[in-house]
């Protein structure tokens, strides 16, 4: 068993994430997201997906990137015409 670095729970199904050479231990994806997910620079929500990066800045969606970074180039990868 290993102790979650976010909530402190000592859980038999904890897991490790290695990122940028650092080892992290979590008991849930919720704790992993809380610790590791970047934060949108416009609205402040956690970026739990691809997000949008503009000049090294992270945003949750193209709308936030356009609003904060003043770019017109940011687009979400949403396929149009879906039924």
N, C-alpha and C positions, 0 to 999 in steps of 0.2 A: 504494500500500500504506500501511497505517497500523498503528501499534503499539498493541496491547491494553494498556489501563491497569491490568489486573490481573496478567497473566502476562508482559507485555513482548514477546510474540510479534509479529513484523512479518509480517502475513499479507495475501495479496492478496484475500481474501474477508472482510476485517474489515467491521464495520458500525457505524453510529452510532446512539445512542439519545439523544434530547433529552428531559429531564425537569426540570420546574421551572426552565426557562431555562438549564440546564447541559448541555453536550455531553459525551457519554461515547463512547469507542471500545472495542469488544470484538472478539475473534477467535472467540468461541463464546457460545452461550446460557449455558453453564456459568459462564463468567466474568461475564457480565451478571447472572446470578442471584446469584452470590457477592457482587458489589458493590452491587446495587440492591434485592434482595428484602428486605422487612422480616423481622424475627425474631419468632417467637411468644414472647410474654412469659411463657408458662407452661412450655413444654417446650424452647424454644430452637431449634426447627427453622426453616428458612427457609420463609416463606409463599410458595409458588409456585402461586398460584391465587387464588380470591376471598377466602379466609380469612374471619374474623369480626372486626368492629371494635366495641368497646364503650367508650364515653366516650373516644375517641381512642387507645385501646390496641389493638394488633393481636394476633390469635391465629390459629393454623392451623386450628382447628375449634371447633365449639360446645362440645365437652367441655372444652377448655382454657379457653375464655372463662368457662364456668360455674364451673370450679374456681378460677380466679385472680381473676375479677372478682366472684364471688359472685352472679351474675345467674341467673335461671331463664328469662329471655326469649330467650337466644341459642339458635338452632336452625340446624342444617345444612340446606341446601336439597336434601335427598335425597328423591326421589320414592319413595313406598312402593308395594308391589305390583308391582315390576318383575320380569320373568321373564327 
